[in-house]
Amino acid sequence: MSAPSLAGAVEADLAAAIAAVRDDVDPRAAARDLLGRDSGPGLLIGLTDGAERAVYYDGTNWGIRFVGFDEDGVADFAASQTVESCRHRRYAERFVRERATEFAWVHPRFRWVLSETPAGRRGGDRCREPRPRASEPRPPTPER
């Protein structure tokens, strides 16, 4: 008898987390779909908002994205909301640490940051709010 693969264990863990809080989706199918996008530029970080949204680190656009999913699958990644601009994966690790209580599930590749203490860390490497797109109006600048 062979031992279960790491990918199989992550899928089972994710499915259990989804099943614990949602009854509107098939947990196994949702876990497979979420993990199916966990490659290349999109690394699955975890689930937030009662497992209503997945959080990915988008290495192509250097950002943290919230992506919804339902019984039809994961929403369009390209149309998802970028919540933080982060130039390196270590900023995604900081994002997990700073928002730990918001997660319903965290991918094992990021769980180690939850046990780290912030001592010795530089404070200047926080994620930034994304800049407005050219099509979005910019807020007025204060007069001097």
MARNUDREN-758829 format. One record per residue (C-alpha): residue number from 1; residue in three letters; chain; x, y, z. Coordinates in nm, 4 decimals. Example, Ala and Ser with C-alpha at 12.3 -4.5 7.8 and 13.67 -1.06 7.14 Angstrom:
<sites>
nr = 1; rest = Ala; kette = A; c1 = 1.2300; c2 = -0.4500; c3 = 0.7800 .
nr = 2; rest = Ser; kette = A; c1 = 1.3670; c2 = -0.1060; c3 = 0.7140 .
</sites>
This chain:
<sites>
nr = 1; rest = Met; kette = A; c1 = 0.0000; c2 = 0.0000; c3 = 0.0000 .
nr = 2; rest = Ser; kette = A; c1 = 0.1419; c2 = 0.3397; c3 = -0.0938 .
nr = 3; rest = Ala; kette = A; c1 = 0.1390; c2 = 0.6548; c3 = 0.1156 .
nr = 4; rest = Pro; kette = A; c1 = -0.0864; c2 = 0.9390; c3 = 0.0001 .
nr = 5; rest = Ser; kette = A; c1 = 0.0866; c2 = 1.2061; c3 = -0.2039 .
nr = 6; rest = Leu; kette = A; c1 = 0.1456; c2 = 1.5517; c3 = -0.0640 .
nr = 7; rest = Ala; kette = A; c1 = -0.0838; c2 = 1.6951; c3 = -0.3332 .
nr = 8; rest = Gly; kette = A; c1 = -0.3550; c2 = 1.4488; c3 = -0.2309 .
nr = 9; rest = Ala; kette = A; c1 = -0.3160; c2 = 1.5436; c3 = 0.1343 .
nr = 10; rest = Val; kette = A; c1 = -0.3385; c2 = 1.9167; c3 = 0.0527 .
nr = 11; rest = Glu; kette = A; c1 = -0.6485; c2 = 1.8541; c3 = -0.1589 .
nr = 12; rest = Ala; kette = A; c1 = -0.8133; c2 = 1.6527; c3 = 0.1209 .
nr = 13; rest = Asp; kette = A; c1 = -0.7263; c2 = 1.9202; c3 = 0.3780 .
nr = 14; rest = Leu; kette = A; c1 = -0.8636; c2 = 2.1974; c3 = 0.1564 .
nr = 15; rest = Ala; kette = A; c1 = -1.1820; c2 = 1.9995; c3 = 0.0815 .
nr = 16; rest = Ala; kette = A; c1 = -1.2372; c2 = 1.9440; c3 = 0.4555 .
nr = 17; rest = Ala; kette = A; c1 = -1.1974; c2 = 2.3185; c3 = 0.5227 .
nr = 18; rest = Ile; kette = A; c1 = -1.4521; c2 = 2.4002; c3 = 0.2493 .
nr = 19; rest = Ala; kette = A; c1 = -1.6969; c2 = 2.1340; c3 = 0.3697 .
nr = 20; rest = Ala; kette = A; c1 = -1.6784; c2 = 2.2698; c3 = 0.7260 .
nr = 21; rest = Val; kette = A; c1 = -1.8243; c2 = 2.6090; c3 = 0.6287 .
nr = 22; rest = Arg; kette = A; c1 = -1.9992; c2 = 2.5740; c3 = 0.2919 .
nr = 23; rest = Asp; kette = A; c1 = -2.2778; c2 = 2.3493; c3 = 0.1764 .
nr = 24; rest = Asp; kette = A; c1 = -2.3380; c2 = 2.5125; c3 = -0.1627 .
nr = 25; rest = Val; kette = A; c1 = -2.0391; c2 = 2.3532; c3 = -0.3397 .
nr = 26; rest = Asp; kette = A; c1 = -1.8914; c2 = 2.0064; c3 = -0.3802 .
nr = 27; rest = Pro; kette = A; c1 = -1.5840; c2 = 2.0377; c3 = -0.1543 .
nr = 28; rest = Arg; kette = A; c1 = -1.3695; c2 = 1.7887; c3 = -0.3508 .
nr = 29; rest = Ala; kette = A; c1 = -1.4490; c2 = 1.9489; c3 = -0.6871 .
nr = 30; rest = Ala; kette = A; c1 = -1.3889; c2 = 2.2983; c3 = -0.5488 .
nr = 31; rest = Ala; kette = A; c1 = -1.0569; c2 = 2.1898; c3 = -0.3940 .
nr = 32; rest = Arg; kette = A; c1 = -0.9432; c2 = 2.0345; c3 = -0.7241 .
nr = 33; rest = Asp; kette = A; c1 = -1.0430; c2 = 2.3488; c3 = -0.9152 .
nr = 34; rest = Leu; kette = A; c1 = -0.8682; c2 = 2.5830; c3 = -0.6687 .
nr = 35; rest = Leu; kette = A; c1 = -0.5525; c2 = 2.3713; c3 = -0.6678 .
nr = 36; rest = Gly; kette = A; c1 = -0.5685; c2 = 2.3411; c3 = -1.0479 .
nr = 37; rest = Arg; kette = A; c1 = -0.4876; c2 = 2.7124; c3 = -1.0621 .
nr = 38; rest = Asp; kette = A; c1 = -0.2096; c2 = 2.6742; c3 = -0.8063 .
nr = 39; rest = Ser; kette = A; c1 = 0.0820; c2 = 2.6721; c3 = -1.0455 .
nr = 40; rest = Gly; kette = A; c1 = 0.3104; c2 = 2.8965; c3 = -1.2387 .
nr = 41; rest = Pro; kette = A; c1 = 0.2296; c2 = 3.2587; c3 = -1.1694 .
nr = 42; rest = Gly; kette = A; c1 = -0.0744; c2 = 3.1933; c3 = -0.9450 .
nr = 43; rest = Leu; kette = A; c1 = 0.0112; c2 = 3.0464; c3 = -0.6055 .
nr = 44; rest = Leu; kette = A; c1 = -0.2835; c2 = 2.9598; c3 = -0.3828 .
nr = 45; rest = Ile; kette = A; c1 = -0.2346; c2 = 3.1237; c3 = -0.0436 .
nr = 46; rest = Gly; kette = A; c1 = -0.5592; c2 = 3.0261; c3 = 0.1241 .
nr = 47; rest = Leu; kette = A; c1 = -0.9307; c2 = 3.0922; c3 = 0.1731 .
nr = 48; rest = Thr; kette = A; c1 = -1.0945; c2 = 3.3928; c3 = 0.3387 .
nr = 49; rest = Asp; kette = A; c1 = -1.4443; c2 = 3.5206; c3 = 0.4130 .
nr = 50; rest = Gly; kette = A; c1 = -1.5827; c2 = 3.1891; c3 = 0.5350 .
nr = 51; rest = Ala; kette = A; c1 = -1.4190; c2 = 3.0113; c3 = 0.2403 .
nr = 52; rest = Glu; kette = A; c1 = -1.6113; c2 = 3.2320; c3 = -0.0046 .
nr = 53; rest = Arg; kette = A; c1 = -1.2957; c2 = 3.3658; c3 = -0.1710 .
nr = 54; rest = Ala; kette = A; c1 = -0.9584; c2 = 3.2199; c3 = -0.2558 .
nr = 55; rest = Val; kette = A; c1 = -0.6439; c2 = 3.4276; c3 = -0.2148 .
nr = 56; rest = Tyr; kette = A; c1 = -0.3662; c2 = 3.3878; c3 = -0.4709 .
nr = 57; rest = Tyr; kette = A; c1 = -0.0230; c2 = 3.5432; c3 = -0.5096 .
nr = 58; rest = Asp; kette = A; c1 = -0.0074; c2 = 3.6545; c3 = -0.8732 .
nr = 59; rest = Gly; kette = A; c1 = 0.3583; c2 = 3.6505; c3 = -0.9745 .
nr = 60; rest = Thr; kette = A; c1 = 0.2814; c2 = 3.7858; c3 = -1.3216 .
nr = 61; rest = Asn; kette = A; c1 = 0.1255; c2 = 4.1105; c3 = -1.1993 .
nr = 62; rest = Trp; kette = A; c1 = 0.2998; c2 = 4.1114; c3 = -0.8603 .
nr = 63; rest = Gly; kette = A; c1 = -0.0091; c2 = 4.1192; c3 = -0.6483 .
nr = 64; rest = Ile; kette = A; c1 = -0.2388; c2 = 3.9442; c3 = -0.4072 .
nr = 65; rest = Arg; kette = A; c1 = -0.5738; c2 = 3.8583; c3 = -0.5655 .
nr = 66; rest = Phe; kette = A; c1 = -0.9078; c2 = 3.7630; c3 = -0.4131 .
nr = 67; rest = Val; kette = A; c1 = -1.0890; c2 = 3.5189; c3 = -0.6429 .
nr = 68; rest = Gly; kette = A; c1 = -1.4438; c2 = 3.4001; c3 = -0.5806 .
nr = 69; rest = Phe; kette = A; c1 = -1.5626; c2 = 3.0452; c3 = -0.6401 .
nr = 70; rest = Asp; kette = A; c1 = -1.8968; c2 = 2.8672; c3 = -0.6394 .
nr = 71; rest = Glu; kette = A; c1 = -2.0629; c2 = 2.5489; c3 = -0.7685 .
nr = 72; rest = Asp; kette = A; c1 = -1.9598; c2 = 2.6471; c3 = -1.1233 .
nr = 73; rest = Gly; kette = A; c1 = -1.5915; c2 = 2.6714; c3 = -1.0306 .
nr = 74; rest = Val; kette = A; c1 = -1.3322; c2 = 2.9417; c3 = -0.9750 .
nr = 75; rest = Ala; kette = A; c1 = -1.4095; c2 = 3.2885; c3 = -1.1120 .
nr = 76; rest = Asp; kette = A; c1 = -1.2037; c2 = 3.4404; c3 = -1.3917 .
nr = 77; rest = Phe; kette = A; c1 = -0.8562; c2 = 3.4990; c3 = -1.2495 .
nr = 78; rest = Ala; kette = A; c1 = -0.7828; c2 = 3.7935; c3 = -1.4782 .
nr = 79; rest = Ala; kette = A; c1 = -1.1002; c2 = 3.9743; c3 = -1.3711 .
nr = 80; rest = Ser; kette = A; c1 = -1.0408; c2 = 3.9178; c3 = -0.9999 .
nr = 81; rest = Gln; kette = A; c1 = -0.9686; c2 = 4.1903; c3 = -0.7487 .
nr = 82; rest = Thr; kette = A; c1 = -0.6040; c2 = 4.2814; c3 = -0.6770 .
nr = 83; rest = Val; kette = A; c1 = -0.5925; c2 = 4.3818; c3 = -0.3116 .
nr = 84; rest = Glu; kette = A; c1 = -0.2201; c2 = 4.4364; c3 = -0.2578 .
nr = 85; rest = Ser; kette = A; c1 = 0.0734; c2 = 4.5081; c3 = -0.4886 .
nr = 86; rest = Cys; kette = A; c1 = 0.3688; c2 = 4.2908; c3 = -0.3899 .
nr = 87; rest = Arg; kette = A; c1 = 0.6918; c2 = 4.2605; c3 = -0.5833 .
nr = 88; rest = His; kette = A; c1 = 0.8120; c2 = 3.9418; c3 = -0.4151 .
nr = 89; rest = Arg; kette = A; c1 = 0.6650; c2 = 3.6298; c3 = -0.2620 .
nr = 90; rest = Arg; kette = A; c1 = 0.7958; c2 = 3.7318; c3 = 0.0820 .
nr = 91; rest = Tyr; kette = A; c1 = 0.5350; c2 = 4.0094; c3 = 0.0783 .
nr = 92; rest = Ala; kette = A; c1 = 0.2684; c2 = 3.7423; c3 = 0.0317 .
nr = 93; rest = Glu; kette = A; c1 = 0.4109; c2 = 3.5756; c3 = 0.3422 .
nr = 94; rest = Arg; kette = A; c1 = 0.3758; c2 = 3.9044; c3 = 0.5313 .
nr = 95; rest = Phe; kette = A; c1 = 0.0187; c2 = 3.9363; c3 = 0.4029 .
nr = 96; rest = Val; kette = A; c1 = -0.0624; c2 = 3.5960; c3 = 0.5564 .
nr = 97; rest = Arg; kette = A; c1 = 0.0993; c2 = 3.6901; c3 = 0.8860 .
nr = 98; rest = Glu; kette = A; c1 = -0.0781; c2 = 4.0261; c3 = 0.9121 .
nr = 99; rest = Arg; kette = A; c1 = -0.4201; c2 = 3.8863; c3 = 0.8190 .
nr = 100; rest = Ala; kette = A; c1 = -0.3973; c2 = 3.5452; c3 = 0.9831 .
nr = 101; rest = Thr; kette = A; c1 = -0.7328; c2 = 3.5748; c3 = 1.1591 .
nr = 102; rest = Glu; kette = A; c1 = -0.9122; c2 = 3.6366; c3 = 0.8284 .
nr = 103; rest = Phe; kette = A; c1 = -0.8153; c2 = 3.2991; c3 = 0.6807 .
nr = 104; rest = Ala; kette = A; c1 = -1.0409; c2 = 2.9942; c3 = 0.6954 .
nr = 105; rest = Trp; kette = A; c1 = -0.7566; c2 = 2.7833; c3 = 0.5496 .
nr = 106; rest = Val; kette = A; c1 = -0.3922; c2 = 2.8503; c3 = 0.4615 .
nr = 107; rest = His; kette = A; c1 = -0.1927; c2 = 2.6489; c3 = 0.2068 .
nr = 108; rest = Pro; kette = A; c1 = 0.0870; c2 = 2.4478; c3 = 0.3746 .
nr = 109; rest = Arg; kette = A; c1 = 0.3528; c2 = 2.6430; c3 = 0.1794 .
nr = 110; rest = Phe; kette = A; c1 = 0.2524; c2 = 2.9542; c3 = 0.3773 .
nr = 111; rest = Arg; kette = A; c1 = 0.1614; c2 = 2.8034; c3 = 0.7168 .
nr = 112; rest = Trp; kette = A; c1 = 0.5128; c2 = 2.8387; c3 = 0.8520 .
nr = 113; rest = Val; kette = A; c1 = 0.4741; c2 = 3.2179; c3 = 0.8629 .
nr = 114; rest = Leu; kette = A; c1 = 0.1911; c2 = 3.1825; c3 = 1.1154 .
nr = 115; rest = Ser; kette = A; c1 = 0.4333; c2 = 3.0444; c3 = 1.3727 .
nr = 116; rest = Glu; kette = A; c1 = 0.6981; c2 = 3.3131; c3 = 1.3124 .
nr = 117; rest = Thr; kette = A; c1 = 0.7379; c2 = 3.6069; c3 = 1.5444 .
nr = 118; rest = Pro; kette = A; c1 = 0.7699; c2 = 3.9519; c3 = 1.3912 .
nr = 119; rest = Ala; kette = A; c1 = 1.0846; c2 = 4.0268; c3 = 1.5942 .
nr = 120; rest = Gly; kette = A; c1 = 1.3802; c2 = 4.1067; c3 = 1.3743 .
nr = 121; rest = Arg; kette = A; c1 = 1.1679; c2 = 4.1801; c3 = 1.0693 .
nr = 122; rest = Arg; kette = A; c1 = 1.2024; c2 = 4.5078; c3 = 0.8864 .
nr = 123; rest = Gly; kette = A; c1 = 0.8897; c2 = 4.7186; c3 = 0.8958 .
nr = 124; rest = Gly; kette = A; c1 = 0.9465; c2 = 4.8821; c3 = 0.5594 .
nr = 125; rest = Asp; kette = A; c1 = 0.8618; c2 = 4.5888; c3 = 0.3373 .
nr = 126; rest = Arg; kette = A; c1 = 0.4839; c2 = 4.5976; c3 = 0.3645 .
nr = 127; rest = Cys; kette = A; c1 = 0.2594; c2 = 4.5456; c3 = 0.0653 .
nr = 128; rest = Arg; kette = A; c1 = 0.1219; c2 = 4.8600; c3 = -0.0934 .
nr = 129; rest = Glu; kette = A; c1 = -0.2318; c2 = 4.9392; c3 = -0.1955 .
nr = 130; rest = Pro; kette = A; c1 = -0.2588; c2 = 4.9027; c3 = -0.5735 .
nr = 131; rest = Arg; kette = A; c1 = -0.2238; c2 = 5.2168; c3 = -0.7822 .
nr = 132; rest = Pro; kette = A; c1 = -0.5366; c2 = 5.3335; c3 = -0.9655 .
nr = 133; rest = Arg; kette = A; c1 = -0.5530; c2 = 5.2244; c3 = -1.3271 .
nr = 134; rest = Ala; kette = A; c1 = -0.5260; c2 = 5.4918; c3 = -1.5944 .
nr = 135; rest = Ser; kette = A; c1 = -0.9012; c2 = 5.4597; c3 = -1.6555 .
nr = 136; rest = Glu; kette = A; c1 = -0.9824; c2 = 5.5200; c3 = -1.2863 .
nr = 137; rest = Pro; kette = A; c1 = -1.0088; c2 = 5.8755; c3 = -1.1566 .
nr = 138; rest = Arg; kette = A; c1 = -0.7263; c2 = 5.9782; c3 = -0.9281 .
nr = 139; rest = Pro; kette = A; c1 = -0.8122; c2 = 6.1317; c3 = -0.5917 .
nr = 140; rest = Pro; kette = A; c1 = -0.7568; c2 = 6.5080; c3 = -0.5746 .
nr = 141; rest = Thr; kette = A; c1 = -0.4231; c2 = 6.6176; c3 = -0.4370 .
nr = 142; rest = Pro; kette = A; c1 = -0.4380; c2 = 6.8474; c3 = -0.1345 .
nr = 143; rest = Glu; kette = A; c1 = -0.3471; c2 = 7.2092; c3 = -0.1984 .
nr = 144; rest = Arg; kette = A; c1 = -0.0496; c2 = 7.3509; c3 = -0.0177 .
</sites>
